[in-house]
Amino acid sequence: MKRLLLIVMLLASPLWAVEPGEMLDDPALEERARDVSGGLRCLVCRNESIDESHAELARDLRLLVRERLVEGDSDAEVVEYIVARYGEFVLLRPNASGANMLLWAAGPIMVLLGLILAFVYIRSQSRREAGQQGLSTDEEARLEEILKD
């Protein structure tokens, strides 16, 4: 039973990053806050959302999100406000536009380039092997003479 409780606690620990004092009284507004903060990166932890992170900066960002929502901002306005303050790096899923398109396309482009280079290399090797012929009878005789000496 203790092990089961421990496993449940470990699995539920990211949910406990939002402290009870941070939660809003309005459940609908709290749900919106969770949705917005789930898409924002913790700048300290880097691979966690601010909703999952226990860092102080993540706590400040969660409070900022809730503050903006209480003031009447839409979800998009809250995200725009935080991106304007902290940069696009704060988004867990960056926009696929502008300079980010190069980053999004870099992986598939590199794979395609690697496949093309591999194809060219294999083809040149097969042509080289096909172009090589055996020694002529005169060359074989000369080689035998050299090897005998």
trRosetta pair geometry for C-beta under 8 A, 3 or more apart (Angstrom, degrees):
i j d omega theta_ij theta_ji phi_ij phi_ji
1 4 5.7 -53 -151 34 33 113
1 5 6.5 33 151 -17 65 105
2 5 5.6 -54 -150 38 33 112
2 6 6.3 36 151 -21 66 106
3 6 5.5 -54 -148 36 33 113
3 7 6.3 34 154 -20 66 104
4 7 5.8 -52 -147 35 31 111
4 8 6.4 30 154 -17 64 106
5 8 5.8 -54 -148 37 31 111
5 9 6.3 32 153 -20 64 107
6 9 5.6 -55 -148 36 30 113
6 10 6.4 28 154 -18 65 106
7 10 5.8 -55 -147 37 31 109
7 11 6.3 24 157 -13 65 109
8 11 5.9 -59 -144 42 29 107
8 12 5.9 12 162 -6 66 117
9 12 6.1 -66 -137 47 24 100
9 13 6.5 52 156 -59 61 90
10 13 5.8 -25 -152 -14 30 119
12 15 5.1 -49 -175 34 72 120
12 16 6.6 72 133 -26 83 101
13 16 5.6 -58 -153 31 42 113
13 17 7.9 67 151 -45 63 80
14 17 6.0 -20 -168 -16 47 114
14 48 7.7 -151 -131 -149 112 116
14 51 7.7 55 164 116 94 80
14 52 4.0 -18 -159 -137 105 98
15 18 7.5 -51 175 29 48 95
17 51 6.3 118 76 151 126 41
17 52 5.2 130 -1 -167 154 21
17 53 5.8 98 -157 61 146 25
17 54 5.3 -121 -127 -71 91 65
17 58 7.2 -39 171 124 125 135
18 22 5.4 -121 -169 76 78 129
18 23 6.4 88 149 -68 114 85
18 34 7.5 -60 -48 -99 161 91
18 37 7.9 109 -82 96 119 156
18 51 6.3 -21 -48 -155 110 70
18 62 6.3 -171 -113 -162 88 153
19 22 4.9 95 61 -1 77 105
19 23 7.8 -134 98 -19 45 83
19 59 7.4 18 4 -128 115 112
20 23 5.8 -43 -156 11 41 117
22 59 7.1 -127 -83 -155 141 82
22 62 5.7 18 -174 123 144 123
22 63 6.2 -103 -134 -80 101 78
22 66 6.7 172 176 -12 82 157
23 30 5.6 22 -163 -124 84 130
24 29 4.8 -80 114 99 154 111
24 30 4.4 -162 53 -71 96 85
24 33 6.3 134 -3 -6 125 147
24 66 5.7 -174 -55 -152 109 115
24 69 7.6 -79 -61 91 158 125
24 70 7.0 -171 -119 -73 128 104
25 30 8.0 -177 53 -43 14 116
26 29 3.8 57 87 17 116 113
26 30 6.4 173 88 -15 58 84
27 30 5.4 -54 -143 38 33 114
27 31 6.3 38 155 -24 65 102
28 31 5.7 -50 -151 32 31 113
28 32 6.7 32 149 -17 62 102
29 32 5.6 -50 -151 35 35 113
29 33 6.4 39 149 -21 65 104
29 66 7.8 85 147 -145 104 79
29 69 5.7 144 -166 139 97 125
29 70 7.0 68 -177 -82 145 65
30 33 5.4 -51 -148 35 34 115
30 34 6.4 37 151 -21 65 102
31 34 5.7 -51 -150 34 32 112
31 35 6.5 34 151 -20 64 103
32 35 5.6 -53 -150 34 34 113
32 36 6.4 29 155 -15 67 105
32 69 5.9 153 102 -140 121 142
32 75 6.0 -128 -169 -79 102 105
33 36 5.9 -55 -146 39 31 107
33 37 6.0 18 160 -9 67 113
33 62 7.4 74 169 -165 112 77
33 65 5.4 125 -148 123 85 110
33 66 4.9 23 -123 -89 142 78
33 69 5.5 -115 -76 8 90 160
34 37 6.1 -60 -136 46 26 102
34 38 6.0 37 158 -31 62 108
34 51 6.1 80 -148 -124 66 139
35 38 5.8 -54 -149 27 25 116
35 39 7.3 11 157 -9 57 106
35 75 6.7 -33 98 -128 116 137
36 39 6.4 -72 -165 37 32 102
36 40 6.9 20 149 -18 68 113
36 65 5.2 173 102 -160 126 128
36 69 7.4 -169 12 -63 151 124
36 75 5.2 -155 -80 -146 108 89
36 78 5.3 -1 -153 95 153 138
36 79 6.3 -142 -150 -61 99 89
37 40 5.6 -59 -145 34 43 112
37 49 6.4 112 144 156 67 109
37 50 4.9 -95 -167 77 94 101
37 51 4.2 121 118 -61 106 94
37 61 7.2 136 -127 122 99 97
37 62 5.4 39 -121 -111 148 78
37 65 5.1 -161 -67 40 97 171
38 49 5.1 15 -150 174 38 165
38 51 4.9 -18 -79 7 60 148
38 92 7.9 -63 142 13 53 149
39 49 6.9 25 -18 -128 9 124
39 79 7.1 -18 93 -108 124 125
39 91 6.7 -14 153 -149 90 71
39 92 5.4 -134 -166 31 48 110
39 93 6.6 -58 -153 23 96 98
40 49 6.1 91 66 -158 53 83
40 50 4.9 -13 92 4 105 116
40 51 7.9 111 52 -19 86 84
40 61 6.4 -151 125 156 143 136
40 65 7.4 -156 9 -72 152 135
40 79 7.3 -157 -73 -120 104 82
40 82 6.2 -24 -121 124 137 157
40 90 5.5 -10 -157 159 88 94
40 91 6.8 -54 -114 -104 53 40
40 92 6.7 -140 -100 -21 2 93
41 46 6.8 4 177 -155 116 30
41 47 7.7 -24 -144 -101 103 17
41 48 7.5 111 -153 76 61 39
41 49 6.6 -76 -100 -112 35 47
41 50 7.2 67 112 -37 13 81
41 89 6.8 -85 62 144 140 65
41 90 5.3 -162 48 -163 90 39
41 91 6.6 13 -6 78 103 11
41 92 4.9 147 -62 -74 86 69
42 45 4.1 31 90 36 130 101
42 46 6.9 -61 83 -17 79 22
42 48 4.9 -1 19 80 126 88
42 49 6.7 95 -24 147 88 14
42 50 5.1 140 -76 -87 77 59
42 52 7.6 -106 -25 68 128 79
42 53 3.7 83 -79 -39 155 162
42 55 5.6 123 -173 34 128 129
42 57 6.9 122 -163 89 81 101
42 58 4.3 -21 -118 -83 109 116
42 61 7.6 -167 -111 36 63 145
43 46 7.5 31 -160 -78 24 56
43 57 5.7 -73 54 128 101 147
43 58 7.9 -176 26 -67 67 73
43 86 6.6 -121 -66 -165 138 133
43 89 7.4 77 -111 112 92 111
43 90 6.6 -36 -66 -102 99 83
44 53 6.9 133 61 -175 102 142
44 55 4.0 165 58 -144 145 165
44 56 7.8 82 -31 43 158 66
44 57 5.2 142 -27 40 115 125
44 58 6.7 -97 31 -30 112 96
45 48 4.2 -16 112 31 141 111
45 53 4.7 -156 3 -115 143 121
45 55 5.8 -155 -32 -20 98 131
45 58 7.1 7 4 -51 115 135
48 52 4.5 -121 -173 85 106 113
48 53 4.5 133 107 -67 128 92
48 58 7.6 -21 103 -101 110 150
49 52 5.0 85 55 11 79 99
49 53 6.9 -150 90 -14 37 94
49 92 5.9 -36 -91 -59 89 142
50 53 5.6 -55 -133 34 36 114
50 58 4.2 -179 -144 -152 75 86
50 61 4.6 -90 -139 89 155 127
50 62 5.5 -172 142 -58 112 83
50 65 7.6 148 91 -16 142 137
51 62 6.9 120 -92 -100 52 114
53 58 3.6 -176 87 -73 119 171
54 58 7.1 57 49 60 8 134
54 59 7.9 16 -171 -49 35 102
55 58 4.4 94 62 4 87 105
55 59 7.1 -148 97 -7 48 83
56 59 5.5 -52 -153 33 35 114
56 60 6.5 36 150 -19 66 103
57 60 5.5 -51 -150 35 35 113
57 61 6.4 34 152 -18 66 104
58 61 5.6 -53 -147 38 33 111
58 62 6.4 38 152 -22 65 102
59 62 5.7 -51 -149 33 31 112
59 63 6.5 30 152 -16 64 105
60 63 5.7 -55 -151 38 32 111
60 64 6.3 35 150 -22 65 106
61 64 5.4 -51 -145 35 34 115
61 65 6.4 40 154 -22 65 100
61 82 6.8 70 -150 -134 103 130
62 65 5.7 -50 -150 32 32 112
62 66 6.5 27 153 -13 64 106
63 66 5.8 -57 -148 40 32 109
63 67 6.1 37 152 -24 66 107
64 67 5.5 -52 -144 35 30 115
64 68 6.4 29 157 -17 64 105
64 82 7.0 122 114 -91 129 104
65 68 6.0 -58 -151 36 28 107
65 69 6.4 25 153 -17 64 109
65 78 5.7 72 -140 180 72 133
65 82 7.2 -8 -80 -56 85 138
66 69 5.7 -56 -146 38 32 111
66 70 6.3 34 155 -21 66 105
67 70 5.9 -55 -149 34 29 110
67 71 6.5 27 152 -18 62 107
68 71 5.6 -56 -151 36 33 113
68 73 4.4 -28 163 32 92 139
68 77 7.2 -160 166 110 122 94
68 78 4.5 141 104 -111 138 94
68 81 6.0 -178 -119 54 153 156
69 72 7.9 101 178 -32 31 10
69 73 6.2 -82 -89 59 36 86
69 75 7.9 21 -101 -86 103 58
69 78 6.2 -5 -61 -74 78 143
73 77 4.0 -133 -169 93 100 123
73 78 5.0 128 114 -58 129 79
73 81 7.0 -33 -153 -15 162 138
74 77 4.7 96 50 6 75 104
74 78 7.2 -136 93 -6 40 85
75 78 5.8 -55 -153 32 32 112
75 79 6.5 27 152 -15 65 106
76 79 5.8 -55 -148 38 33 110
76 80 6.2 35 153 -20 66 107
77 80 5.6 -52 -143 38 32 113
77 81 6.2 37 154 -24 64 104
78 81 5.7 -53 -150 32 29 113
78 82 6.6 21 155 -12 64 106
79 82 6.0 -59 -148 40 31 105
79 83 6.1 30 155 -18 67 109
79 91 7.5 58 -168 -96 110 100
80 83 5.7 -56 -141 40 29 110
80 84 6.1 33 156 -23 64 106
81 84 5.8 -54 -149 33 26 112
81 85 6.6 19 153 -13 61 109
82 85 5.7 -59 -149 40 33 109
82 86 5.9 -16 169 21 71 113
82 90 5.8 -128 140 119 103 154
83 86 6.8 -75 -125 58 23 78
83 87 6.8 -48 -167 130 60 11
83 88 5.8 33 -155 -91 106 52
83 90 6.1 -154 -99 56 59 117
83 91 6.5 13 -97 -44 111 105
86 89 7.1 -103 138 63 90 87
86 90 4.3 71 99 -48 125 137
87 90 6.3 129 73 -10 60 93
88 91 5.7 -35 -175 15 63 114
88 94 5.7 68 158 -131 109 103
88 95 7.1 -81 -150 19 127 95
88 100 7.7 -114 143 -63 152 129
89 94 7.8 -17 -104 -83 32 117
91 94 5.1 123 86 -88 119 53
91 95 7.3 28 97 -21 167 71
94 100 5.3 -155 134 -134 122 146
94 103 7.9 12 84 82 144 139
95 98 7.5 47 101 25 113 101
95 100 5.9 130 86 47 66 157
96 100 5.9 -127 -125 113 32 114
96 101 6.1 80 176 -92 69 67
96 104 5.0 40 -132 -54 99 164
97 100 6.1 36 53 52 37 109
97 101 6.3 9 -140 -47 17 99
98 101 6.5 163 69 -5 25 96
99 102 6.0 -38 -174 21 54 112
99 103 7.4 48 137 -10 69 101
100 103 5.3 -53 -157 39 52 113
100 104 6.0 51 147 -21 77 103
101 104 5.6 -54 -143 40 34 111
101 105 5.9 20 160 -9 68 113
102 105 6.0 -65 -141 46 25 101
102 106 6.2 47 154 -51 63 97
103 106 5.6 -31 -144 0 30 120
104 107 7.8 -60 174 20 32 99
105 108 6.1 -66 -160 50 54 102
105 109 5.4 54 147 -26 84 114
106 109 5.7 -63 -143 40 26 112
106 110 6.2 26 161 -21 66 108
107 110 6.0 -59 -149 34 25 108
107 111 6.6 22 156 -16 63 106
108 111 5.6 -53 -146 37 35 112
108 112 6.2 35 156 -18 67 107
109 112 5.8 -57 -149 39 30 111
109 113 6.2 32 153 -20 65 108
110 113 5.5 -52 -143 38 31 113
110 114 6.3 35 155 -21 64 105
111 114 5.7 -54 -149 35 30 113
111 115 6.5 30 153 -18 64 105
112 115 5.7 -54 -149 35 32 111
112 116 6.4 31 153 -18 65 105
113 116 5.7 -54 -148 36 31 111
113 117 6.3 29 155 -16 65 107
114 117 5.8 -56 -146 39 30 109
114 118 6.2 30 156 -19 65 107
115 118 5.7 -54 -145 37 30 111
115 119 6.3 32 155 -21 64 106
116 119 5.7 -55 -149 35 30 112
116 120 6.4 28 154 -17 65 106
117 120 5.7 -53 -145 37 32 110
117 121 6.2 31 156 -19 65 108
118 121 5.8 -55 -145 38 29 111
118 122 6.2 26 158 -16 65 108
119 122 6.1 -58 -145 39 27 106
119 123 6.2 26 157 -18 63 111
120 123 5.8 -59 -146 39 27 111
120 124 6.3 25 157 -18 64 107
121 124 6.0 -56 -146 36 28 107
121 125 6.4 28 155 -18 63 107
122 125 5.7 -55 -149 36 32 112
122 126 6.4 28 155 -17 65 106
123 126 5.9 -56 -147 37 31 108
123 127 6.4 30 154 -18 65 107
124 127 5.7 -54 -146 38 33 111
124 128 6.3 37 154 -23 65 105
125 128 5.7 -52 -147 33 31 112
125 129 6.5 28 155 -16 64 105
126 129 5.8 -53 -147 37 33 109
126 130 6.3 31 153 -18 65 108
127 130 5.6 -57 -145 39 32 110
127 131 6.1 32 155 -22 66 110
128 131 5.8 -58 -147 36 28 112
128 132 6.8 31 154 -26 62 102
129 132 6.0 -51 -152 24 33 111
135 139 4.0 -129 -171 95 102 121
135 140 4.8 133 108 -59 124 80
135 143 6.8 -24 -168 -8 167 140
136 139 4.7 93 51 9 75 103
136 140 7.0 -139 94 -6 38 87
137 140 5.6 -52 -145 36 33 112
137 141 6.4 35 154 -21 64 104
138 141 5.8 -54 -150 34 31 111
138 142 6.4 29 152 -18 65 107
139 142 5.7 -53 -145 38 32 111
139 143 6.2 35 153 -21 65 106
140 143 5.6 -53 -147 36 31 112
140 144 6.4 35 153 -21 64 104
141 144 5.7 -52 -152 34 32 113
141 145 6.6 35 149 -21 63 103
142 145 5.6 -51 -153 32 34 115
142 146 6.5 34 151 -19 65 105
143 146 5.7 -53 -148 36 34 112
143 147 6.2 29 156 -16 67 110
144 147 5.8 -59 -143 40 29 109
144 148 6.3 33 156 -25 64 107
145 148 6.0 -57 -150 31 28 111
145 149 6.9 25 156 -20 61 105
146 149 6.3 -60 -159 29 31 108
